[in-house]
Amino acid sequence: MIKQHFDLIIVALVALSLVMYDWVIDLILNLLHFIFEIIHIAYEWFELGIEHTVEHLFHTSRHGSQIVTFYILLLIAGLLMRWLWRMLPSLYQRFKRYTRLAWECRKTEFKAYWLSLTLFNKVKLLSTVTGIVFLSSLFVL
């Protein structure tokens, strides 16, 4: 069910983030800080592993192994940047195609649903949506 209505969930989360923007900003910043801390710890662990491996394999000094580690990490970063440069156009096209398809699908579903409603049900739906928007605007203080 989540996979079927994934685009609706995203739209609901965006609408919710517009209504309660302060909570969302705080949550996102805390989550980003946590993610960056985990990435930093993993990077330091990886770098130290390379440094100790170079130091023990080639019997170099600490300074020599740090220089070799720097160039190895520079090579890895260059290869990752090249891979990302080659992958970004296809990822962008896939995202654009998915967004367009989701928009057309939901628009068709909502139009068919709206046309199937009676006049009384249309009024009930509009009043419910208006009431929800009004009540949610009270929490934005």
Summary of the structure (lengths in Angstrom):
residues: 141
radius of gyration: 25.7
end to end distance: 34.2
largest distance: 83.4
contacts: 290
relative contact order: 0.06
helix: 91%
strand: 0%
